[in-house]
Amino acid sequence: MSAPVTDKEKRKQISVRGIAQVENVANVKKSFNRHLHYTIIKDRHVSTQRDYYFSLANVVKDHLVSRWIRTQQHYYETDPKRVYYLSLEFYMGRSLTNTMINLGIQGACDEAMYQLGLDIEEMEEMEADAGLGNGGLGRLAACFLDSMATLAMPSYGYGIRYEYGIFTQKIENFEQCEEPDDWLRFGNPWEKARPEYTVPVHFYGNVVYTAEGGRKWVNTEVVLAMPYDNPIPGYGNNVCNTLRLWSAKSPLSFNLKVFNTGDYIQSVLDRNIAENISRVLYPNDNMFEGKELRLKQEYFLCAATLNDVVRRFKASKFGSREVARTNFDLMPDKVAIQLNDTHPAMAIPELMRILLDDEHLAWDQAWTVTTKCCAYTNHTILPEALERWPVTMLQELLPRHLEIIYHINHLHMEQVKAKYGDDAEKLKQLSCIEEDGEKRVNMAHLAIIGSHTVNGVAFIHSELIKKSLFKPFFEYCPEKFQNKTNGITPRRWLLLCNPMLADLISEKIGDDWPVHLDQLTQLKEWAEDPKFQDEVMKVKQNNKNKLAAYLKEQTDIDINPSSLFDIQVKRIHEYKRQLLNILHIITLYNRIKKNPGAPFTPRTVMIGGKAAPGYYMAKQIIKLFNRVGAVVNADPMVGDKLKVVFLENYRVTLAEKIMPAADLSEQISTAGTEASGTGNMKFMLNGGLTIGTLDGANVEMAEEMGNENIFIFGMTVDDVEAVQAKGYNAYDYYNESPELKQVIDMIKDGFFTPGNNDEFKDVVDLLLNNDRFLTLADYKAYIAAQDDVSATYNNTTKWAEMAIHNIASSGKFSSDRTIAEYAREIWGMEPNYEKLPDPHGLMGSKENSPE
């Protein structure tokens, strides 16, 4: 195996972009030494890699701040419509490299560190991931921020500054263990605390009438929300937006009861209780738990954010802070609020509370303003993921909001009656209060009622929510429903993670494509060009060599770098069907054992992803995969033909290593269950081929590239419905296929768990008796598609051509396109491709260090 060439050496050899100017390099060196001395307070004799990382981060931040301040001044002066993106999750990953790339200073920083005898890649490895998300929903929010800044949109991300992000996953004894992710331990060089903008957030208490006959929330417990601002630089346009994350702080005033008993020490210690609100991210993906702390987090985000939104609306009339803008009818012309799933849906009753109780608007006016400002994105069709809060919990925690929700629902029911008459079934379906069993508030229904637009995140998903999940609402108000197919930022997911492929593309089509990803279609003219095919495959091989070396270091498994890299990375969940993948691995293993001399396309199958800590079956799936891997990897008869590797602690930074190296991307959810998927797009953009069902964005990917460039298999949504209608019997498939029967029996009889035959009886029981996701029904089609993959992989020319078609067809899946659609069709804004002026009146590339 040839030694992997580092990205740094690569950039020195072949980069057609960003040749560093001498004066920039000198400035970076000077600035770096200054920060090491004055900010880190160390000299070169005692400095560690982490010190060097912090110094470089500060150098890069110096280049950012003037742009950040100028951008905010520009918004203040021009008073544009602003979009507020509310999300409980922002899965940002690392910021250093991304910031250097977006500012156009990567070359200068790279060269400066090289001249100082430092390895910039080692420094980059010191940065902790900002893991403030579980998976797709949180990473989408991060890509959206990058696109909004790149399209120069006046926008703000609003979330929570969790002290502990998504847990660190360790595999011990084949099983997942969770460790806390103390990502702030060494400090975060990118954030700026803004204690002067701290706002109070209220909980508990009761509601009374005011003298004027209004309502007032009193006797509340207060928690302070302190903002931390994080810069979001656009790509090459001098724009820098803000991600504001709220941290919970205890108020200064003591609980007087405690104080009077003289227990001063205890009252100080109890301050921790309030601060728990922003302590930890809930590690649940597609599952609603109904915990009070989670509801507190959701309301905490909404209350703090809307305080900001209203303050900024009132104070930003062309730079006049003295005279507040008081005509709230203008608010929808200045404010768009996007709810990323129902987690921030309390924004609707909270905005109503502010307008009614604090600003004294009449109900109808307040309701018009609220619905014109808010829009809701639905991210899942799985019923167990929908938030349904018990009324008793809301009554105790947020009594005023419950009143408002009841009144919203009452007026909504009146309108439903006006349309449908006294149709009890319709009223029940369209209510946001569920009366069956424990009385609950259905947050998705509240979000639909209180928003002007509702969108799904891929064409098929948007169609399915209209046909099933929200069918009564679609019939009641069809004009509210739209589709916005998800996208990914090409800056992080190609330019940053795959610089060699980025250079190759720029050599062919110029370097505008990172902001106009549809230009990649131009690559189609070289899809059959042997020289270009060879170059693309060389880049892929180099990325595979790098990943193989990294995995050898991490797992000590020797991977054959010329084997087919078959990768499935995503949260572990039954609907994503990692089990189907495992059944295929065992099938391949059995084929090798049965006929060791037969021709076989070597494969390395990798699965990565975290299971929610309380999700028993997901944890069993990880354990089964690792048990199968232990047997396969240790079998001398298998040798280099098949390796099975679990990618521990999958996260943004690991994804950046995986996506460029994948040959095959597994997108095998049961049709009708995956809302969109975005990992599928990252593989595609990096020249990986997809094996997948007609689910989520796979449908649109196949449309873009043509069915001949993707391995589609299995049941469609209609097929799934037909199987469910007639009654799914897994034994039909089990008995019909000898290969499948053998695989299931091996798991059942303890082949992979000698000494404990019952280890995976629950997994077998799931597959045979209560599998909502019909795994065995797709087994045969999946195996056939995988055989097709192997045959195609052996035809290098064909494979290369398909890979190029994948890259060339991925323009639609840029988050820039998604955000432009949100802007024009939901927010009433226009994306802008013009640059803001350079800070200090200098050209960006010839920039001096702001000293």
ZAZA-350289 format. One record per residue (C-alpha): x, y, z. Coordinates in steps of 0.1 Angstrom, whole numbers, padded with zeros to 4 digits, always signed. Last residue first. Example, Ala and Ser with C-alpha at 12.3 -4.5 7.8 and 13.67 -1.06 7.14 Angstrom:
! ZAZA-350289
+0137-0011+0071;+0123-0045+0078;
//
This chain:
! ZAZA-350289
-0032+0446+0145;-0057+0434+0119;-0033+0410+0100;-0030+0424+0066;-0052+0412+0037;-0038+0407+0002;-0063+0379-0006;-0093+0398+0009;-0085+0430-0010;-0079+0459+0013;-0103+0487+0023;-0096+0480+0060;-0124+0453+0057;-0132+0442+0021;-0165+0456+0008;-0195+0432+0011;-0195+0408-0018;-0225+0403-0041;-0243+0370-0045;-0275+0380-0027;-0304+0356-0018;-0338+0373-0020;-0363+0374+0009;-0400+0366+0013;-0393+0340+0040;-0412+0311+0026;-0409+0309-0012;-0380+0332-0020;-0358+0326+0011;-0367+0289+0017;-0359+0283-0020;-0325+0301-0018;-0318+0281+0013;-0323+0248-0005;-0302+0259-0035;-0274+0270-0011;-0278+0237+0008;-0263+0221-0023;-0282+0190-0034;-0292+0202-0068;-0256+0204-0079;-0250+0166-0072;-0253+0154-0107;-0217+0159-0118;-0204+0141-0087;-0227+0111-0094;-0219+0111-0131;-0182+0111-0123;-0187+0080-0100;-0207+0062-0127;-0179+0068-0152;-0153+0055-0127;-0174+0024-0120;-0177+0016-0157;-0140+0021-0163;-0131+0000-0133;-0153-0030-0143;-0147-0051-0111;-0168-0026-0092;-0197-0034-0115;-0197-0071-0106;-0196-0063-0069;-0224-0037-0071;-0246-0062-0091;-0241-0088-0064;-0251-0061-0039;-0283-0054-0059;-0291-0091-0059;-0285-0093-0021;-0308-0063-0016;-0336-0077-0037;-0335-0110-0017;-0334-0092+0016;-0362-0067+0010;-0390-0086+0026;-0366-0097+0054;-0363-0062+0067;-0400-0054+0069;-0396-0022+0089;-0422-0029+0116;-0404-0061+0125;-0424-0079+0150;-0421-0117+0146;-0391-0129+0125;-0367-0099+0125;-0376-0088+0161;-0374-0123+0174;-0340-0127+0158;-0328-0095+0174;-0343-0105+0208;-0326-0139+0206;-0293-0122+0201;-0273-0135+0231;-0294-0166+0234;-0267-0190+0222;-0242-0178+0248;-0212-0201+0249;-0200-0192+0214;-0215-0158+0204;-0212-0155+0166;-0225-0190+0159;-0251-0186+0187;-0279-0207+0173;-0301-0177+0165;-0274-0157+0147;-0265-0188+0127;-0302-0196+0121;-0308-0161+0107;-0279-0165+0082;-0289-0201+0071;-0325-0191+0066;-0314-0161+0044;-0293-0183+0022;-0320-0210+0020;-0346-0184+0008;-0383-0193+0009;-0386-0203+0045;-0372-0170+0058;-0392-0150+0033;-0426-0165+0043;-0414-0166+0079;-0414-0127+0079;-0452-0126+0076;-0464-0091+0068;-0502-0087+0067;-0521-0081+0035;-0522-0044+0041;-0486-0042+0054;-0473-0059+0022;-0494-0035+0000;-0483-0004+0020;-0447-0015+0015;-0452-0020-0022;-0468+0015-0025;-0438+0030-0007;-0414+0012-0030;-0400-0022-0022;-0364-0032-0029;-0335-0020-0050;-0319+0011-0065;-0282+0008-0074;-0273+0043-0088;-0258+0055-0121;-0281+0037-0145;-0311+0051-0127;-0303+0086-0140;-0282+0111-0122;-0307+0137-0112;-0338+0114-0110;-0318+0089-0089;-0307+0117-0065;-0344+0128-0063;-0356+0094-0052;-0326+0089-0029;-0337+0121-0012;-0361+0102+0011;-0368+0066+0000;-0367+0047-0032;-0343+0021-0016;-0306+0024-0018;-0271+0014-0030;-0253+0046-0037;-0221+0052-0055;-0193+0074-0039;-0180+0102-0060;-0175+0128-0032;-0207+0147-0040;-0226+0114-0039;-0212+0104-0005;-0222+0138+0009;-0257+0136-0006;-0265+0102+0010;-0253+0116+0043;-0282+0141+0039;-0312+0119+0045;-0346+0129+0034;-0376+0119+0056;-0364+0083+0060;-0395+0061+0066;-0414+0058+0034;-0394+0031+0017;-0377+0010+0044;-0342+0025+0050;-0313+0012+0028;-0291+0042+0021;-0257+0024+0021;-0230+0044+0003;-0204+0025-0018;-0169+0035-0028;-0163+0056+0003;-0130+0074+0009;-0141+0111+0004;-0171+0106+0028;-0151+0089+0056;-0125+0115+0067;-0150+0144+0069;-0175+0120+0085;-0150+0115+0113;-0150+0153+0120;-0188+0155+0119;-0193+0126+0143;-0191+0087+0144;-0177+0076+0178;-0164+0042+0166;-0164+0032+0130;-0172-0005+0133;-0151-0025+0108;-0159-0058+0090;-0133-0072+0066;-0139-0094+0037;-0116-0108+0010;-0083-0100+0027;-0083-0132+0047;-0115-0152+0046;-0100-0186+0052;-0079-0171+0080;-0111-0163+0100;-0103-0136+0126;-0119-0107+0107;-0151-0127+0101;-0156-0138+0137;-0148-0105+0153;-0169-0086+0127;-0200-0108+0134;-0196-0099+0171;-0192-0062+0163;-0223-0061+0141;-0243-0080+0167;-0232-0056+0195;-0241-0025+0173;-0275-0041+0166;-0281-0049+0202;-0275-0012+0211;-0302-0002+0186;-0325-0028+0201;-0321-0014+0236;-0327+0023+0229;-0320+0040+0262;-0285+0053+0253;-0296+0065+0218;-0275+0045+0194;-0245+0061+0178;-0233+0057+0143;-0207+0038+0121;-0209+0008+0099;-0180-0003+0077;-0179-0032+0052;-0145-0038+0036;-0150-0057+0005;-0129-0080-0018;-0148-0090-0050;-0148-0128-0050;-0138-0154-0076;-0144-0189-0062;-0116-0207-0043;-0131-0204-0008;-0164-0220-0019;-0187-0226+0011;-0166-0204+0035;-0166-0175+0010;-0203-0178+0004;-0210-0180+0041;-0191-0148+0048;-0209-0130+0020;-0243-0140+0035;-0230-0129+0070;-0222-0095+0056;-0256-0093+0038;-0275-0100+0070;-0254-0073+0087;-0265-0048+0060;-0301-0057+0066;-0296-0052+0103;-0284-0016+0097;-0320-0011+0087;-0324+0027+0089;-0359+0020+0103;-0344-0001+0132;-0322+0028+0143;-0284+0034+0147;-0277+0070+0138;-0259+0073+0104;-0229+0058+0087;-0232+0029+0062;-0200+0023+0042;-0189-0003+0016;-0152+0004+0008;-0146-0021-0021;-0111-0036-0015;-0080-0019-0029;-0071-0005+0005;-0071-0040+0021;-0077-0032+0057;-0054-0044+0085;-0074-0040+0117;-0055-0023+0145;-0086-0004+0155;-0075+0033+0156;-0041+0032+0139;-0053+0007+0113;-0084+0029+0109;-0063+0060+0101;-0041+0041+0076;-0071+0027+0059;-0087+0061+0058;-0056+0076+0042;-0053+0048+0017;-0090+0052+0008;-0084+0090+0002;-0055+0081-0021;-0076+0056-0040;-0104+0081-0045;-0079+0107-0058;-0065+0081-0082;-0100+0072-0093;-0108+0107-0102;-0075+0110-0121;-0081+0078-0140;-0116+0088-0150;-0102+0121-0162;-0076+0103-0184;-0101+0077-0196;-0126+0104-0208;-0161+0088-0204;-0174+0112-0177;-0154+0141-0193;-0185+0159-0208;-0204+0151-0176;-0181+0175-0157;-0201+0205-0169;-0229+0193-0146;-0207+0205-0117;-0219+0241-0125;-0250+0233-0104;-0228+0239-0074;-0228+0276-0079;-0211+0288-0047;-0184+0261-0046;-0186+0259-0084;-0170+0293-0091;-0135+0278-0092;-0129+0269-0129;-0145+0240-0148;-0117+0214-0154;-0088+0225-0132;-0114+0234-0105;-0128+0199-0105;-0093+0183-0100;-0086+0208-0072;-0118+0200-0054;-0110+0162-0058;-0076+0169-0041;-0091+0191-0014;-0116+0164-0002;-0128+0174+0033;-0126+0211+0030;-0136+0218-0006;-0160+0189-0007;-0184+0185+0023;-0173+0216+0042;-0176+0241+0013;-0202+0221-0006;-0227+0228+0021;-0254+0201+0022;-0290+0200+0009;-0325+0192+0021;-0355+0192-0003;-0378+0220+0005;-0414+0209-0001;-0445+0231+0005;-0478+0229+0025;-0497+0260+0037;-0519+0263+0006;-0535+0230+0014;-0554+0244+0044;-0581+0219+0055;-0573+0190+0032;-0536+0194+0041;-0545+0196+0078;-0566+0164+0077;-0537+0146+0058;-0510+0156+0083;-0494+0122+0089;-0508+0104+0059;-0512+0119+0024;-0499+0154+0030;-0470+0141+0052;-0463+0115+0024;-0460+0141-0004;-0436+0163+0016;-0415+0131+0024;-0414+0121-0013;-0402+0155-0024;-0376+0159+0003;-0375+0180+0035;-0412+0186+0044;-0426+0221+0047;-0452+0239+0066;-0460+0276+0058;-0480+0304+0075;-0474+0290+0110;-0495+0289+0141;-0520+0261+0131;-0491+0239+0117;-0469+0244+0148;-0498+0236+0171;-0506+0205+0152;-0469+0195+0154;-0469+0202+0191;-0498+0179+0200;-0508+0191+0234;-0518+0163+0257;-0547+0150+0279;-0539+0116+0293;-0561+0090+0276;-0576+0103+0244;-0582+0140+0246;-0555+0153+0223;-0553+0191+0221;-0539+0204+0189;-0573+0199+0172;-0575+0190+0135;-0582+0152+0139;-0607+0157+0168;-0626+0184+0150;-0627+0163+0118;-0641+0133+0138;-0667+0154+0156;-0681+0169+0124;-0702+0198+0137;-0699+0219+0105;-0670+0214+0081;-0658+0249+0072;-0674+0270+0100;-0667+0242+0124;-0630+0243+0115;-0630+0280+0121;-0645+0275+0155;-0619+0248+0162;-0591+0272+0154;-0606+0298+0178;-0607+0272+0206;-0572+0259+0197;-0556+0293+0199;-0575+0298+0232;-0562+0265+0247;-0527+0273+0235;-0529+0308+0252;-0541+0293+0284;-0513+0267+0283;-0488+0294+0276;-0499+0313+0308;-0495+0282+0329;-0460+0273+0317;-0444+0248+0341;-0474+0236+0361;-0501+0237+0335;-0476+0226+0308;-0468+0194+0328;-0505+0187+0335;-0513+0192+0298;-0490+0164+0289;-0467+0173+0260;-0470+0155+0226;-0439+0157+0205;-0439+0135+0175;-0410+0110+0172;-0431+0080+0180;-0453+0087+0149;-0424+0083+0125;-0429+0108+0096;-0399+0129+0104;-0384+0163+0098;-0413+0188+0097;-0402+0224+0090;-0425+0251+0105;-0429+0288+0095;-0436+0317+0119;-0437+0355+0111;-0471+0357+0094;-0487+0334+0120;-0475+0355+0148;-0484+0389+0133;-0519+0377+0125;-0523+0362+0160;-0512+0395+0177;-0537+0415+0156;-0565+0391+0164;-0557+0390+0201;-0554+0428+0206;-0519+0441+0212;-0508+0450+0248;-0470+0449+0241;-0462+0429+0273;-0493+0408+0278;-0506+0403+0243;-0476+0407+0220;-0452+0389+0244;-0477+0361+0252;-0484+0356+0214;-0447+0354+0208;-0445+0328+0235;-0475+0308+0222;-0458+0304+0188;-0422+0301+0200;-0433+0270+0220;-0428+0253+0186;-0390+0253+0192;-0388+0214+0193;-0415+0211+0166;-0390+0207+0137;-0365+0234+0129;-0389+0264+0134;-0381+0292+0110;-0389+0327+0122;-0390+0355+0096;-0389+0391+0108;-0389+0425+0091;-0419+0425+0069;-0437+0402+0094;-0431+0429+0121;-0447+0458+0102;-0481+0451+0119;-0462+0455+0151;-0462+0493+0149;-0441+0502+0179;-0406+0510+0164;-0387+0524+0193;-0375+0559+0191;-0341+0564+0208;-0322+0535+0191;-0324+0551+0157;-0300+0532+0133;-0323+0528+0104;-0353+0515+0124;-0334+0489+0145;-0348+0492+0180;-0383+0476+0180;-0374+0447+0157;-0342+0440+0176;-0360+0440+0209;-0387+0417+0195;-0363+0392+0181;-0340+0393+0212;-0370+0386+0236;-0380+0360+0211;-0347+0342+0215;-0347+0341+0253;-0383+0328+0254;-0379+0302+0226;-0346+0287+0239;-0358+0285+0275;-0391+0270+0263;-0373+0241+0245;-0349+0236+0274;-0377+0235+0299;-0396+0210+0278;-0365+0189+0278;-0361+0191+0316;-0397+0180+0320;-0391+0147+0301;-0416+0137+0274;-0394+0111+0257;-0401+0116+0220;-0380+0094+0197;-0366+0102+0162;-0331+0109+0176;-0326+0111+0213;-0293+0121+0229;-0308+0150+0249;-0281+0177+0249;-0266+0185+0283;-0261+0213+0308;-0282+0241+0294;-0312+0237+0318;-0289+0224+0346;-0281+0261+0354;-0313+0265+0374;-0303+0235+0396;-0268+0247+0400;-0279+0278+0420;-0288+0253+0448;-0252+0255+0460;-0256+0292+0467;-0288+0287+0486;-0271+0259+0505;-0243+0281+0517;-0268+0309+0528;-0288+0286+0550;-0299+0314+0573;-0335+0304+0576;-0343+0337+0561;-0322+0330+0530;-0340+0297+0524;-0374+0315+0523;-0358+0344+0504;-0347+0323+0474;-0317+0344+0467;-0315+0371+0441;-0285+0368+0417;-0304+0348+0390;-0290+0313+0381;-0275+0311+0347;-0286+0291+0317;-0265+0294+0285;-0280+0306+0252;-0263+0301+0218;-0262+0329+0193;-0250+0318+0158;-0240+0350+0141;-0234+0362+0105;-0201+0371+0089;-0201+0384+0053;-0168+0392+0036;-0180+0374+0004;-0154+0346+0000;-0176+0319+0016;-0198+0332+0043;-0184+0333+0079;-0206+0322+0108;-0192+0338+0140;-0203+0324+0174;-0221+0345+0200;-0226+0334+0235;-0259+0346+0251;-0268+0344+0288;-0303+0332+0296;-0312+0339+0333;-0336+0316+0351;-0366+0331+0370;-0392+0313+0391;-0426+0329+0386;-0449+0345+0411;-0468+0362+0382;-0481+0357+0346;-0504+0385+0338;-0537+0385+0319;-0557+0415+0306;-0588+0430+0322;-0573+0465+0325;-0567+0460+0363;-0547+0429+0355;-0561+0394+0358;-0539+0367+0373;-0518+0338+0360;-0497+0314+0381;-0461+0306+0389;-0439+0280+0371;-0411+0292+0348;-0398+0326+0336;-0368+0335+0314;-0347+0366+0322;-0324+0380+0295;-0286+0384+0294;-0276+0409+0267;-0248+0425+0287;-0234+0390+0294;-0223+0386+0258;-0199+0357+0258;-0178+0355+0226;-0173+0321+0210;-0146+0310+0186;-0117+0302+0210;-0138+0276+0229;-0123+0267+0263;-0102+0237+0272;-0130+0217+0288;-0156+0231+0265;-0162+0198+0246;-0169+0177+0278;-0186+0150+0258;-0198+0126+0285;-0190+0090+0280;-0214+0064+0266;-0207+0027+0262;-0216+0008+0230;-0210-0030+0231;-0185-0054+0216;-0166-0058+0249;-0161-0020+0250;-0170+0003+0221;-0167+0039+0231;-0192+0066+0220;-0186+0102+0231;-0220+0116+0241;-0237+0143+0220;-0228+0177+0235;-0221+0185+0272;-0221+0222+0283;-0250+0227+0259;-0250+0262+0244;-0286+0263+0233;-0298+0275+0199;-0305+0305+0178;-0290+0309+0143;-0292+0344+0130;-0298+0357+0094;-0294+0387+0073;-0288+0367+0041;-0254+0372+0023;-0259+0340+0002;-0227+0326+0018;-0239+0335+0053;-0273+0318+0046;-0254+0288+0031;-0231+0283+0061;-0260+0287+0085;-0280+0261+0065;-0251+0236+0067;-0252+0239+0105;-0290+0235+0107;-0287+0204+0084;-0261+0190+0109;-0286+0193+0137;-0315+0176+0119;-0293+0149+0104;-0276+0137+0135;-0277+0141+0173;-0266+0177+0177;-0245+0201+0197;-0212+0182+0189;-0190+0212+0186;-0160+0190+0177;-0129+0196+0198;-0100+0212+0181;-0066+0195+0186;-0067+0177+0153;-0064+0210+0135;-0030+0216+0152;-0018+0182+0139;-0029+0192+0104;-0011+0225+0107;+0022+0208+0113;+0047+0233+0127;+0082+0242+0116;+0075+0280+0116;+0078+0280+0079;+0052+0253+0076;+0029+0272+0100;+0032+0303+0077;+0026+0282+0046;-0006+0267+0059;-0018+0300+0073;-0012+0318+0040;-0028+0290+0019;-0059+0288+0042;-0065+0325+0041;-0095+0326+0018;-0120+0337+0045;-0143+0307+0038;-0113+0284+0037;-0097+0296+0069;-0131+0295+0087;-0138+0259+0076;-0103+0249+0087;-0107+0263+0122;-0144+0256+0129;-0148+0220+0140;-0181+0201+0141;-0212+0223+0138;-0241+0200+0148;-0265+0227+0157;-0295+0213+0177;-0324+0228+0196;-0331+0248+0165;-0345+0283+0158;-0334+0299+0125;-0342+0336+0127;-0344+0354+0094;-0340+0391+0091;-0358+0416+0068;-0334+0444+0062;-0327+0474+0083;-0300+0489+0060;-0279+0505+0088;-0283+0477+0114;-0276+0450+0088;-0245+0468+0076;-0233+0473+0111;-0237+0436+0117;-0217+0428+0086;-0190+0453+0095;-0186+0438+0130;-0182+0403+0117;-0159+0413+0089;-0137+0432+0113;-0138+0401+0136;-0129+0374+0111;-0092+0381+0103;-0085+0383+0140;-0104+0350+0145;-0079+0334+0121;-0050+0346+0143;-0069+0335+0174;-0074+0300+0160;-0037+0299+0152;-0028+0307+0188;-0054+0282+0201;-0040+0254+0179;-0004+0262+0189;-0014+0260+0226;-0030+0227+0218;+0001+0214+0201;+0020+0222+0233;+0040+0253+0242;+0068+0250+0268;+0099+0260+0247;+0079+0280+0222;+0069+0306+0248;+0037+0307+0267;+0011+0334+0276;-0017+0320+0255;-0030+0355+0246;+0001+0376+0248;+0030+0353+0238;+0013+0326+0216;-0009+0354+0203;+0021+0375+0192;+0039+0345+0177;+0008+0338+0156;+0004+0375+0145;+0040+0376+0133;+0037+0344+0115;+0003+0354+0099;+0018+0387+0089;+0048+0371+0072;+0025+0347+0053;+0003+0376+0042;+0034+0395+0030;+0046+0366+0009;+0013+0361-0009;-0001+0326-0006;-0011+0308-0038;-0049+0303-0032;-0059+0280-0060;-0044+0258-0086;-0032+0234-0058;-0010+0207-0072;+0021+0201-0052;+0019+0223-0022;-0018+0214-0017;-0009+0178-0019;+0019+0181+0006;-0007+0197+0030;-0033+0171+0022;-0009+0144+0033;+0003+0118+0009;-0007+0083+0020;+0020+0057+0019;+0015+0033-0010;+0000+0000+0000;
//
